[in-house]
Amino acid sequence: MKSFKDVFSVTQTKVGLMFALIVPILFLVVWMTGYQGATDRLDQLRVAVVKSDSTVGLYQNLQKESPFTVQSVRSEAEGLKQLDAGEVEMILIASLTDTDQPKLTFHVNQANAEFANGILKQATTEITQALNGTPTVVSDVIVEHEVSDFSTSMLPILLGFVIYIAVMTMGIQFNLVTQILKKRHAKWSLFWSKQLLHGLVLLVVPLVMVSLAFAFSEIQASFVKVWAFQVLLTATCIGVTQMNFTIFGPIAPLVNVALIPFQLMTAGNIVPPSMLAPFYQTIGHYLPVPNAVAGLTRLIYFDGDISSFVLRLTVILLVTVAVTLILTAVRREQAHIVEMKRAS
């Protein structure tokens, strides 16, 4: 059939077929290889013991017997500070000198990955049972920055990931507009027109998203701080998706979609990146969503320090914008546009 041949000859048809085949394969391969052996990397979970004369034996025993990486801190305050900074996943405070009721107090963080907290909470029971004798040792698990509403616990991934999908979809439409108009307008005219539209998006979308987030959830950081971070994230997502269109042209949508499984897996809300397969452990540092989720988790739960995530997002933004500008500059103008410039 001639119509079938005409449809199949269009580049977008072939790209659509590639989507149907490659996207599910990519998700399966990336997720299965990334999470494979996660339970064998328990040594990547760090437990800090508040060390004192009475806990030396406990500390040494945990170092030998525990599957986790065990380290010491000088005080509870120092341990909690490291917990908030993501330098450890659990704090253990032991009161073993009380002969009437020895007690172990464990601190975990709501900001930890769900998988990590589940394993650590189970380990608290095993540690307590190993010490039990006469008298009985009791234990208490304290979840720092615990959120009572499940919807709030989903907010970091929603704010951090949905905006990537939004600007990726927007980029597909903007690229179609560019293809339609490139025969009538110069490349820089179209480029700066798109940047103006991106500017409007930066003014409106983060403001709407953060306003809705504050309307539905109790957030510890100020509105301005969360909004500013969301603006940076949105700009970075635009930078990444736009760069891919500049580099890959018609198959850029596939490239942008291909980044989704990597970003979701390394976001750290389910499994800590340190427990992923080695190849995947640091990929998230170079992608917008994992940095956004980590930063938003700290802002929403306890208004923590996000400077490292701001720095990474800024570097990603600057690099992607620079690549886009360079490639746009070296790309040849449409021949008839050049002729029109000469005629004028």
C-alpha positions as CSV (number, residue, x, y, z in Angstrom):
1,M,0.0,0.0,0.0
2,K,1.3,3.4,-0.9
3,S,-0.1,5.0,2.2
4,F,1.8,2.5,4.4
5,K,5.0,3.2,2.5
6,D,4.6,6.9,2.9
7,V,3.8,6.6,6.6
8,F,6.8,4.3,7.1
9,S,9.1,6.6,5.2
10,V,8.6,9.4,7.7
11,T,11.4,9.6,10.3
12,Q,9.0,10.0,13.2
13,T,7.4,6.6,12.4
14,K,10.7,4.8,12.8
15,V,11.4,6.7,16.0
16,G,7.9,5.7,17.3
17,L,8.7,2.0,16.5
18,M,12.0,2.4,18.3
19,F,10.2,3.7,21.3
20,A,7.9,0.7,21.4
21,L,10.8,-1.7,21.4
22,I,13.7,0.0,23.2
23,V,11.9,1.7,26.1
24,P,10.6,-1.5,27.8
25,I,13.9,-3.3,27.2
26,L,15.8,-0.4,28.6
27,F,13.8,-0.2,31.8
28,L,14.1,-4.0,32.3
29,V,17.8,-4.1,31.7
30,V,18.7,-1.0,33.7
31,W,16.5,-1.8,36.7
32,M,17.4,-5.5,36.9
33,T,21.1,-5.0,36.5
34,G,21.1,-1.9,38.8
35,Y,19.3,-3.5,41.8
36,Q,21.0,-6.9,41.3
37,G,22.9,-7.9,44.4
38,A,21.7,-4.9,46.5
39,T,21.3,-7.1,49.6
40,D,24.9,-8.2,49.2
41,R,26.1,-4.6,49.8
42,L,24.9,-4.1,53.3
43,D,28.5,-2.9,54.2
44,Q,27.5,0.3,52.3
45,L,25.1,1.1,55.1
46,R,26.9,3.1,57.9
47,V,26.1,2.8,61.5
48,A,27.6,5.3,64.0
49,V,27.9,4.2,67.7
50,V,28.2,7.0,70.3
51,K,31.3,5.7,71.9
52,S,32.0,5.7,75.7
53,D,33.8,3.6,78.2
54,S,30.8,1.4,78.6
55,T,30.2,0.8,74.9
56,V,33.7,-0.1,73.8
57,G,32.9,-3.8,73.9
58,L,29.6,-3.3,72.0
59,Y,31.4,-1.2,69.4
60,Q,34.1,-3.7,68.8
61,N,31.6,-6.6,68.6
62,L,29.5,-4.7,66.0
63,Q,32.6,-4.0,63.9
64,K,33.4,-7.7,63.8
65,E,30.0,-9.2,63.5
66,S,27.7,-6.6,61.9
67,P,27.3,-6.6,58.1
68,F,27.3,-2.8,58.2
69,T,30.1,-0.3,58.2
70,V,30.4,0.6,61.9
71,Q,32.1,3.8,63.0
72,S,32.2,5.9,66.2
73,V,31.1,9.4,67.1
74,R,31.9,11.4,70.2
75,S,28.4,12.5,71.1
76,E,24.7,12.1,70.2
77,A,24.7,15.6,68.7
78,E,27.5,14.8,66.4
79,G,25.8,11.6,65.4
80,L,22.5,13.3,64.6
81,K,24.4,15.9,62.6
82,Q,26.0,13.2,60.5
83,L,22.6,11.5,60.1
84,D,21.1,14.7,58.7
85,A,24.0,15.2,56.4
86,G,23.6,11.7,55.0
87,E,27.0,10.6,56.2
88,V,25.6,7.7,58.2
89,E,22.2,5.8,58.0
90,M,21.8,5.0,61.7
91,I,23.0,6.2,65.1
92,L,23.2,3.8,68.1
93,I,23.2,5.2,71.7
94,A,23.7,2.5,74.3
95,S,23.0,3.0,78.1
96,L,24.4,-0.3,79.4
97,T,25.5,0.9,82.9
98,D,22.0,0.9,84.2
99,T,21.8,-2.5,85.7
100,D,18.0,-2.2,86.2
101,Q,17.1,-1.5,82.6
102,P,19.9,-1.4,80.0
103,K,18.7,0.4,76.9
104,L,19.7,0.8,73.3
105,T,18.4,3.8,71.3
106,F,18.6,3.7,67.6
107,H,18.1,6.8,65.4
108,V,17.2,6.5,61.7
109,N,16.2,9.2,59.3
110,Q,13.0,9.5,57.3
111,A,15.1,10.9,54.5
112,N,16.9,7.6,54.2
113,A,15.9,5.2,51.4
114,E,13.0,3.0,52.3
115,F,15.0,-0.1,51.6
116,A,17.8,1.0,53.9
117,N,15.5,1.9,56.8
118,G,13.7,-1.4,56.5
119,I,16.9,-3.3,56.8
120,L,18.2,-1.2,59.6
121,K,15.0,-1.4,61.7
122,Q,15.2,-5.2,61.4
123,A,18.8,-5.1,62.5
124,T,17.9,-3.2,65.7
125,T,15.9,-6.2,66.9
126,E,18.8,-8.6,66.2
127,I,21.3,-6.4,67.9
128,T,19.1,-6.1,71.0
129,Q,18.4,-9.8,71.1
130,A,22.2,-10.5,70.9
131,L,22.7,-8.5,74.1
132,N,19.8,-9.8,76.0
133,G,20.5,-11.5,79.3
134,T,19.7,-10.6,82.9
135,P,18.5,-7.9,83.1
136,T,16.7,-7.7,79.7
137,V,17.9,-5.0,77.3
138,V,15.2,-2.8,75.8
139,S,15.5,-0.9,72.6
140,D,13.8,2.1,71.0
141,V,13.9,3.2,67.4
142,I,13.5,6.9,66.8
143,V,12.7,8.1,63.2
144,E,14.1,11.5,62.9
145,H,12.0,14.0,60.8
146,E,9.2,11.5,60.5
147,V,6.3,12.6,58.3
148,S,2.8,11.6,59.3
149,D,1.2,11.9,55.9
150,F,2.3,9.4,53.2
151,S,1.6,12.1,50.5
152,T,4.4,14.2,52.0
153,S,6.8,11.4,51.7
154,M,6.0,11.2,48.0
155,L,6.5,14.9,47.5
156,P,10.3,14.9,46.8
157,I,10.0,12.4,44.0
158,L,6.9,14.2,42.6
159,L,8.5,17.6,42.5
160,G,11.9,16.2,41.4
161,F,10.7,13.9,38.7
162,V,7.5,15.3,37.2
163,I,9.1,18.5,36.0
164,Y,11.6,16.4,34.0
165,I,8.7,14.7,32.2
166,A,7.0,18.0,31.7
167,V,9.9,19.8,30.1
168,M,10.8,16.7,28.1
169,T,7.3,16.6,26.6
170,M,7.5,20.4,26.0
171,G,10.8,20.0,24.2
172,I,9.2,17.5,21.8
173,Q,6.6,20.1,20.8
174,F,9.1,22.9,20.6
175,N,11.4,20.8,18.4
176,L,8.4,20.2,16.0
177,V,7.8,23.9,15.8
178,T,11.5,24.5,15.0
179,Q,11.3,21.9,12.2
180,I,8.2,23.7,10.8
181,L,9.7,27.2,10.9
182,K,13.4,26.6,10.2
183,K,12.9,27.2,6.5
184,R,11.4,30.7,7.2
185,H,13.5,31.9,10.1
186,A,17.2,32.1,11.0
187,K,18.5,29.5,13.5
188,W,19.4,32.1,16.1
189,S,16.0,33.8,15.8
190,L,14.3,30.5,16.5
191,F,16.8,29.6,19.3
192,W,16.2,32.8,21.2
193,S,12.5,32.6,20.7
194,K,12.6,29.2,22.4
195,Q,14.7,30.6,25.2
196,L,12.1,33.3,25.8
197,L,9.4,30.6,26.1
198,H,11.7,28.7,28.5
199,G,11.9,31.9,30.5
200,L,8.1,32.1,30.8
201,V,8.0,28.4,31.9
202,L,10.6,29.2,34.6
203,L,8.4,32.1,35.8
204,V,5.2,30.2,36.0
205,V,5.7,26.4,36.4
206,P,7.9,26.2,39.5
207,L,5.7,28.8,41.3
208,V,2.6,26.8,40.6
209,M,4.2,23.5,41.6
210,V,5.6,24.8,44.9
211,S,2.4,26.7,45.7
212,L,0.4,23.5,45.4
213,A,3.0,21.6,47.4
214,F,2.7,24.1,50.3
215,A,-1.1,24.0,50.0
216,F,-1.2,20.2,50.5
217,S,1.8,19.5,52.8
218,E,3.7,20.7,55.8
219,I,7.1,21.7,54.5
220,Q,9.9,22.7,56.9
221,A,11.9,25.0,54.6
222,S,10.7,28.4,53.5
223,F,8.6,28.9,50.4
224,V,11.3,31.0,48.8
225,K,14.0,28.4,49.4
226,V,11.9,25.6,47.9
227,W,10.8,27.8,45.0
228,A,14.4,28.8,44.2
229,F,15.6,25.2,44.2
230,Q,12.6,24.2,41.9
231,V,13.5,27.0,39.5
232,L,17.1,25.7,39.3
233,L,15.8,22.2,38.8
234,T,13.5,23.2,36.0
235,A,16.2,25.2,34.3
236,T,18.5,22.2,34.5
237,C,15.9,19.8,33.1
238,I,15.3,22.2,30.2
239,G,19.1,22.4,29.7
240,V,19.5,18.6,29.5
241,T,16.5,17.9,27.3
242,Q,17.3,20.8,25.0
243,M,21.0,19.7,24.6
244,N,19.8,16.2,23.6
245,F,17.6,17.7,20.9
246,T,20.6,19.7,19.7
247,I,22.9,16.7,19.6
248,F,20.6,13.9,18.5
249,G,17.9,15.6,16.5
250,P,14.9,13.4,15.7
251,I,15.9,10.6,18.0
252,A,16.4,13.0,21.0
253,P,13.0,12.0,22.5
254,L,14.2,8.5,22.8
255,V,17.4,9.7,24.4
256,N,15.5,11.8,26.9
257,V,13.2,8.9,27.7
258,A,16.2,6.6,28.1
259,L,17.5,8.8,30.9
260,I,14.3,8.1,33.0
261,P,15.2,4.6,34.4
262,F,18.7,5.8,35.3
263,Q,17.2,8.8,37.1
264,L,14.5,6.9,38.9
265,M,16.8,4.2,40.1
266,T,19.5,6.5,41.4
267,A,17.1,9.0,43.0
268,G,17.8,7.2,46.3
269,N,14.2,7.2,47.7
270,I,13.9,3.4,47.4
271,V,17.4,2.0,47.5
272,P,20.5,4.0,48.4
273,P,22.8,4.7,45.4
274,S,25.7,3.2,47.3
275,M,23.9,-0.2,47.3
276,L,23.3,-0.3,43.6
277,A,25.6,-2.2,41.2
278,P,29.0,-0.4,41.0
279,F,28.3,0.9,37.4
280,Y,25.2,2.8,38.6
281,Q,26.5,4.2,42.0
282,T,27.7,7.6,40.8
283,I,25.6,8.1,37.6
284,G,23.0,10.1,39.6
285,H,25.5,12.8,40.4
286,Y,25.4,13.8,36.7
287,L,21.6,13.8,36.3
288,P,19.0,16.3,37.4
289,V,16.4,14.2,39.1
290,P,18.6,12.3,41.7
291,N,20.1,15.6,42.8
292,A,16.7,17.2,43.0
293,V,15.1,14.4,45.0
294,A,17.9,14.4,47.5
295,G,17.8,18.2,47.9
296,L,14.0,18.3,48.1
297,T,14.0,15.5,50.7
298,R,16.2,17.6,53.0
299,L,14.2,20.8,52.3
300,I,10.8,19.2,52.9
301,Y,11.7,17.0,55.9
302,F,14.0,19.2,57.9
303,D,15.3,22.2,56.0
304,G,18.7,20.6,55.7
305,D,21.8,21.7,53.8
306,I,21.4,21.3,50.1
307,S,24.6,23.2,48.9
308,S,26.1,20.1,47.2
309,F,23.0,19.4,45.2
310,V,22.7,23.0,44.2
311,L,26.3,22.9,43.0
312,R,25.8,19.8,41.0
313,L,22.6,21.1,39.3
314,T,24.3,24.4,38.5
315,V,27.2,22.5,36.9
316,I,24.9,20.3,34.8
317,L,22.9,23.4,33.7
318,L,26.0,25.4,32.7
319,V,27.5,22.4,30.8
320,T,24.3,21.6,28.9
321,V,23.7,25.3,28.0
322,A,27.3,25.6,26.8
323,V,27.1,22.5,24.6
324,T,23.8,23.7,23.1
325,L,25.2,27.1,22.3
326,I,28.4,25.7,20.7
327,L,26.5,23.2,18.6
328,T,24.0,25.8,17.5
329,A,26.8,28.2,16.5
330,V,28.6,25.6,14.4
331,R,25.5,24.2,12.7
332,R,25.1,25.5,9.2
333,E,22.3,27.9,8.4
334,Q,19.6,26.8,6.0
335,A,20.8,27.7,2.5
336,H,17.7,29.7,1.5
337,I,17.9,31.7,4.7
338,V,21.5,32.6,3.8
339,E,20.3,33.8,0.4
340,M,17.6,35.9,2.0
341,K,20.1,37.6,4.3
342,R,22.3,38.4,1.3
343,A,19.4,39.7,-0.7
344,S,18.4,42.0,2.1
